Amino acid sequence: MTFPSRKAAIVGVYNTKQAKMLEGTSWTLALEAIQGALDDAGLKHEQIDGLGSMMYDASLRAQQQWTEQLGGHPITFTSHGMAAGLVTKAAAAIGAGLTNVVCIYFGNAGVRAGPSKQRASMEAAQIAKAPRVPDWDFNIHGGYMTAWYALWTRRYMDQFNAPYENLAEYPVIARHHATLNPASIMGERGEITVQDVIDSPMISDPLHRLDCSLDNDGGYAIIVASAEIAKDCRKDPVWVLGGGEAMYTDFYMSFTDDWINDNGQAVRRASEIAFGNSGISHDEIDVTGLYDCFPVTMARNLEEMGFCKFGEGHEFIKEGHLKLGGKLPANTDGGLLSHSHCGNPSGLPVVEVVKQLRGECDQRQVKDAKIGAVLSQGFAVHGLTGISILGKD
């Protein structure tokens, strides 16, 4: 069976404010996002009959509670995962006739991603010794993602003789894009240089503070609807042309030999599926939203997705191809380094690419953008990956 290309479209998107310590709860932020996305689409909450959740409490009970809030009628499709993968699965489910309108949602208020989360929980419990953690838990080393990605960065630099300065070009690009996005957290702080990145405090060698993603609150929602419903929505549809999802190992717990190899892992497999079932070539992509929690992630994703050769991601970044005006503009909202990392930010690139394809990005608009690719990623360097290929009429 082929992928049901253009049988479903993203018809509504919405971001809440992204900031440190927002008022409200994770649920109220998610609710705001859902209401905003429905308004963007011109749909009513009673029309939702599918849910895609990235909430920290993504249990069946939570899904049933959202079902009650969204109209009190049966939901016929539910799924969890990263946002682009959820978009792909929602489109496939719509194409199979299982559902008609899927709401993908997330909200985070006050749940920190880094070691401060563990410190706060310890203080609350007045624990005077190291916290107990489950078997195979990544929190035992305390530094959470930064320490792990520092190891990955050092391995990448050594394996490919990649200068740190090449990777440090990426935070500069992300910050420039953020200065063009009034909703970004860091844009108002202005441009930065590679030297600024180098001079920022060392967090975990070789990663400096400006190499690291943000840690803040925020929410977003994405509405995917059938072609029949999409034709009557408020905004022009952004069609789901194809996509894929894959999962591998490394939940910040283990190393798989070889850690960096040309066989690829989850990103490579999801990319093969997505470009294969969409019929879209790499050269046709006008704009991208790629998961960029640290510069090395960006370099490896470019390689595994096939936008450059193995080991050449750092050079691709250095050459400026990801900038507005470059051949592959990426993360035009500022990405996870300068726009927002709201706990599970995998939907933010989807929202940005949809806005780009609808021509709604003002100063940061990619000229004549018709086809976009979104990579959502999380839970490790190889981890869980979802890709969607999106296009406008």
VMD Tcl script that draws the C-alpha trace (Angstrom):
set ca {
  {0.00 0.00 0.00}
  {1.34 3.45 -0.91}
  {1.25 6.45 1.39}
  {-2.01 8.45 0.99}
  {-0.28 11.57 -0.32}
  {-2.48 14.70 -0.36}
  {-5.34 12.84 1.33}
  {-4.74 14.84 4.52}
  {-3.50 18.34 5.26}
  {-2.36 20.46 8.18}
  {-5.13 23.02 8.43}
  {-4.37 24.76 11.72}
  {-1.31 25.52 13.87}
  {-0.70 27.55 17.00}
  {2.11 28.32 19.43}
  {1.46 29.69 22.89}
  {3.94 32.17 24.29}
  {7.32 30.51 24.82}
  {9.07 31.78 27.96}
  {10.53 30.92 31.34}
  {7.99 30.02 34.03}
  {4.71 30.87 32.36}
  {1.57 31.14 34.44}
  {-0.91 28.29 34.32}
  {-0.33 24.56 33.99}
  {0.77 22.20 31.27}
  {-2.91 21.40 30.66}
  {-4.01 25.03 30.37}
  {-1.19 25.74 27.91}
  {-2.19 22.71 25.84}
  {-5.81 23.85 25.93}
  {-4.84 27.35 24.76}
  {-2.85 25.81 21.92}
  {-5.70 23.53 20.86}
  {-8.18 26.39 20.87}
  {-5.75 28.55 18.88}
  {-5.11 25.87 16.26}
  {-8.83 25.20 15.86}
  {-9.45 28.91 15.36}
  {-6.61 29.04 12.83}
  {-8.35 26.25 10.92}
  {-11.88 27.56 11.38}
  {-12.98 24.29 12.98}
  {-14.85 23.45 16.20}
  {-13.59 21.21 18.97}
  {-16.53 18.84 18.42}
  {-15.02 17.92 15.03}
  {-11.87 16.41 16.55}
  {-11.99 12.61 16.46}
  {-8.28 11.82 16.73}
  {-5.57 12.73 19.26}
  {-1.79 12.78 19.07}
  {-0.15 13.50 22.41}
  {3.35 14.50 23.43}
  {2.34 15.44 27.00}
  {4.45 14.14 29.89}
  {1.27 12.53 31.21}
  {0.39 10.73 27.99}
  {-1.45 7.86 29.64}
  {-4.71 6.36 28.45}
  {-6.41 8.13 31.34}
  {-5.10 11.49 30.09}
  {-6.34 10.75 26.58}
  {-9.77 9.90 27.95}
  {-9.82 13.16 29.88}
  {-9.04 15.12 26.73}
  {-11.76 13.18 24.93}
  {-14.23 14.44 27.52}
  {-13.01 18.02 27.09}
  {-13.14 17.89 23.29}
  {-16.82 17.20 22.84}
  {-17.75 14.08 24.75}
  {-17.84 11.85 21.66}
  {-15.71 8.78 20.86}
  {-12.17 9.39 19.65}
  {-11.28 6.89 16.91}
  {-7.51 7.41 16.67}
  {-4.87 8.00 19.35}
  {-1.09 7.95 19.19}
  {2.04 9.19 20.96}
  {5.43 10.20 19.61}
  {7.31 13.12 18.10}
  {5.23 15.72 16.25}
  {6.33 15.08 12.66}
  {5.83 11.35 13.18}
  {2.38 12.04 14.60}
  {1.54 14.16 11.56}
  {2.57 11.25 9.32}
  {0.57 8.70 11.32}
  {-2.45 11.00 11.47}
  {-2.37 11.41 7.67}
  {-2.09 7.65 7.21}
  {-5.01 7.05 9.58}
  {-7.11 9.66 7.78}
  {-6.25 8.06 4.43}
  {-7.38 4.69 5.81}
  {-10.70 6.14 6.93}
  {-10.03 5.68 10.65}
  {-10.43 9.34 11.58}
  {-11.15 12.74 10.05}
  {-9.63 15.49 12.25}
  {-6.59 14.80 14.42}
  {-5.36 17.23 17.06}
  {-1.66 16.96 17.96}
  {-0.92 18.89 21.14}
  {1.63 19.67 23.85}
  {1.98 21.98 26.83}
  {4.66 22.37 29.47}
  {4.59 24.64 32.50}
  {7.26 24.40 35.16}
  {8.74 21.01 34.20}
  {12.47 21.58 33.72}
  {14.49 19.49 31.31}
  {17.91 19.71 32.96}
  {19.53 18.83 36.29}
  {17.54 21.56 38.05}
  {14.54 19.24 37.79}
  {16.31 16.63 39.90}
  {17.63 19.27 42.32}
  {14.15 20.72 42.85}
  {12.65 17.30 43.53}
  {15.40 16.55 46.03}
  {14.86 19.86 47.84}
  {11.13 19.28 47.99}
  {11.68 15.92 49.63}
  {14.53 17.25 51.81}
  {16.77 14.44 50.65}
  {20.34 14.79 51.89}
  {21.83 12.05 49.73}
  {21.98 11.17 46.03}
  {18.54 10.34 44.59}
  {17.64 6.76 43.75}
  {16.90 6.20 40.09}
  {15.50 3.21 38.16}
  {17.75 0.71 36.42}
  {19.31 2.06 33.21}
  {18.29 5.62 34.05}
  {20.19 8.46 32.38}
  {19.73 10.87 35.32}
  {22.45 9.12 37.31}
  {25.15 11.25 35.67}
  {23.35 14.46 36.64}
  {24.14 16.60 33.63}
  {21.31 15.15 31.57}
  {21.55 15.96 27.87}
  {24.51 18.33 27.83}
  {27.07 15.84 29.16}
  {25.86 13.20 26.72}
  {25.96 15.48 23.69}
  {29.39 16.72 24.75}
  {30.65 13.16 24.37}
  {28.96 12.88 20.99}
  {30.41 16.22 19.87}
  {33.95 15.26 20.90}
  {33.64 11.92 19.10}
  {32.38 13.66 15.96}
  {35.15 16.27 16.03}
  {37.84 13.61 16.42}
  {36.39 11.16 13.89}
  {36.03 13.72 11.09}
  {38.74 16.21 12.05}
  {35.91 18.73 12.38}
  {36.95 22.09 13.84}
  {34.82 23.22 16.75}
  {34.46 26.58 14.98}
  {32.55 24.89 12.15}
  {29.94 23.56 14.56}
  {29.87 26.90 16.40}
  {28.60 28.52 13.21}
  {25.22 26.91 13.81}
  {24.26 28.86 16.97}
  {25.14 32.03 15.03}
  {22.72 31.07 12.23}
  {19.98 30.13 14.69}
  {20.33 33.42 16.56}
  {20.16 35.43 13.34}
  {16.90 33.73 12.43}
  {15.58 34.39 15.95}
  {16.22 38.13 15.58}
  {13.67 38.03 12.73}
  {11.09 36.21 14.87}
  {9.37 38.47 17.44}
  {8.03 35.39 19.27}
  {11.50 33.92 19.92}
  {13.02 33.97 23.40}
  {16.54 35.01 22.39}
  {15.93 37.19 19.34}
  {15.69 40.42 21.32}
  {19.21 39.84 22.61}
  {20.61 40.40 19.13}
  {23.10 38.73 16.83}
  {26.06 36.67 18.05}
  {29.36 35.65 16.50}
  {31.42 32.45 16.59}
  {33.71 34.21 19.05}
  {30.70 34.92 21.28}
  {29.94 31.20 21.28}
  {33.53 30.36 22.18}
  {33.62 33.00 24.92}
  {30.35 31.88 26.54}
  {30.77 29.76 29.71}
  {31.89 26.17 29.28}
  {29.09 23.78 30.28}
  {30.53 20.36 29.37}
  {33.68 20.33 27.27}
  {33.57 21.09 24.35}
  {30.05 22.55 24.64}
  {29.64 26.17 25.67}
  {26.42 27.76 26.90}
  {25.52 29.14 23.46}
  {25.80 25.62 22.01}
  {23.01 24.42 24.30}
  {19.27 24.45 23.74}
  {16.95 26.51 25.90}
  {14.87 25.19 28.81}
  {11.51 26.94 29.08}
  {7.73 26.61 29.13}
  {5.31 26.68 26.23}
  {2.78 24.79 24.16}
  {1.64 24.21 20.61}
  {-1.01 22.38 18.62}
  {-1.38 21.09 15.07}
  {-4.64 20.11 13.36}
  {-4.53 17.51 10.57}
  {-7.74 16.99 8.58}
  {-9.04 15.04 5.63}
  {-9.00 16.57 2.16}
  {-12.79 16.90 2.28}
  {-12.66 18.97 5.45}
  {-9.51 20.86 4.47}
  {-11.12 22.42 1.41}
  {-13.51 24.42 3.63}
  {-10.99 25.49 6.28}
  {-9.97 29.09 6.98}
  {-6.39 28.80 5.70}
  {-4.96 27.16 2.60}
  {-4.12 23.51 3.35}
  {-0.55 22.31 3.73}
  {-0.64 18.78 2.38}
  {1.09 15.80 3.94}
  {3.02 14.37 0.99}
  {4.77 11.57 2.87}
  {6.64 10.71 6.00}
  {8.20 8.09 8.19}
  {9.03 7.18 11.76}
  {11.81 5.11 13.31}
  {13.25 4.35 16.73}
  {16.65 3.06 17.76}
  {18.68 2.83 20.96}
  {20.61 5.25 23.22}
  {18.03 6.66 25.63}
  {21.01 8.50 27.14}
  {22.00 5.12 28.55}
  {24.10 3.08 26.15}
  {26.62 3.22 23.34}
  {26.08 1.16 20.20}
  {29.17 0.36 18.11}
  {29.96 2.20 16.02}
  {28.33 5.21 17.64}
  {28.79 7.30 14.48}
  {28.71 5.19 11.32}
  {27.64 5.41 7.70}
  {24.85 2.87 8.11}
  {22.70 5.48 9.83}
  {20.21 4.84 12.57}
  {16.67 6.10 13.24}
  {17.04 9.33 11.25}
  {18.44 7.49 8.21}
  {15.64 4.92 8.19}
  {12.84 7.45 8.69}
  {14.32 9.60 5.91}
  {14.46 6.69 3.49}
  {10.80 5.97 4.15}
  {9.70 9.61 3.94}
  {11.52 10.57 0.74}
  {10.55 7.23 -0.78}
  {6.81 7.37 -0.14}
  {6.47 11.10 -0.89}
  {8.18 10.94 -4.28}
  {10.03 14.13 -3.35}
  {13.77 14.51 -3.93}
  {16.19 16.32 -1.63}
  {16.72 19.04 -4.24}
  {13.00 19.90 -4.16}
  {13.00 20.88 -0.47}
  {12.67 24.66 -0.07}
  {12.63 24.96 3.72}
  {13.32 22.67 6.65}
  {12.64 22.37 10.35}
  {15.33 20.05 11.74}
  {15.83 19.06 15.36}
  {18.77 21.11 16.62}
  {19.20 20.66 20.38}
  {22.99 20.95 19.92}
  {25.10 21.76 16.82}
  {26.36 18.18 16.45}
  {22.75 16.99 16.21}
  {22.25 19.32 13.27}
  {25.41 18.07 11.54}
  {24.50 14.40 11.95}
  {20.87 14.91 10.93}
  {21.98 16.61 7.71}
  {24.18 13.60 6.99}
  {21.67 10.89 7.90}
  {18.86 12.62 6.01}
  {21.03 12.66 2.90}
  {21.48 16.41 2.46}
  {25.26 15.97 2.55}
  {27.78 13.13 2.74}
  {28.82 11.23 5.87}
  {31.15 13.37 7.96}
  {30.47 16.57 6.00}
  {27.67 18.05 8.09}
  {30.01 20.47 9.86}
  {31.23 21.78 6.51}
  {27.65 22.11 5.24}
  {26.93 24.31 8.25}
  {30.13 26.33 7.84}
  {29.33 27.00 4.17}
  {26.12 28.79 5.18}
  {23.60 26.56 3.41}
  {21.19 26.68 6.38}
  {20.84 30.45 6.38}
  {17.92 32.34 4.92}
  {18.94 32.72 1.29}
  {20.97 29.49 1.43}
  {20.11 26.34 -0.47}
  {18.49 24.67 2.57}
  {17.08 27.29 4.99}
  {16.59 25.59 8.35}
  {14.83 26.50 11.59}
  {13.86 29.96 10.46}
  {12.18 30.64 13.81}
  {15.52 30.35 15.67}
  {15.25 26.67 16.53}
  {15.80 25.10 19.92}
  {18.87 27.24 20.63}
  {17.25 30.64 20.15}
  {13.48 30.28 19.72}
  {12.29 27.74 22.30}
  {12.88 24.34 23.86}
  {9.68 23.80 25.82}
  {10.38 20.30 27.08}
  {9.14 18.43 24.02}
  {9.60 21.03 21.28}
  {9.16 18.63 18.36}
  {6.03 20.42 17.12}
  {7.62 23.86 16.90}
  {9.45 23.10 13.61}
  {6.18 21.73 12.18}
  {4.40 24.98 13.03}
  {7.21 27.06 11.51}
  {7.38 25.09 8.25}
  {3.60 25.27 7.88}
  {3.75 29.05 8.32}
  {6.57 29.25 5.77}
  {4.54 27.31 3.21}
  {1.56 29.59 3.88}
  {3.77 32.66 3.41}
  {3.19 34.00 6.94}
  {6.77 34.57 8.15}
  {7.34 38.25 7.30}
  {11.05 39.16 7.53}
  {12.16 35.54 7.77}
  {10.00 34.31 4.87}
  {11.68 31.91 2.44}
  {10.85 33.14 -1.06}
  {8.50 30.90 -3.07}
  {8.59 28.09 -0.50}
  {6.45 25.23 -1.80}
  {7.83 22.04 -0.21}
  {9.19 21.58 3.31}
  {10.71 18.78 5.35}
  {10.33 18.47 9.12}
  {12.43 16.25 11.37}
  {11.21 15.72 14.92}
  {13.57 13.92 17.24}
  {14.07 13.16 20.87}
  {15.08 10.81 23.64}
  {18.72 10.39 22.65}
  {21.21 10.94 19.89}
  {19.80 8.11 17.79}
  {16.50 7.84 19.62}
  {13.01 8.44 18.29}
  {12.53 10.14 14.93}
  {9.57 11.32 12.88}
  {9.73 12.98 9.47}
  {7.01 14.64 7.42}
  {7.28 15.99 3.89}
  {4.83 18.86 3.46}
  {3.68 20.81 0.42}
  {1.24 23.51 -0.62}
  {-0.94 23.61 -3.74}
}
mol new
graphics top color blue
foreach p $ca { graphics top sphere $p radius 0.5 }
foreach p [lrange $ca 0 end-1] q [lrange $ca 1 end] { graphics top cylinder $p $q radius 0.2 }
display resetview
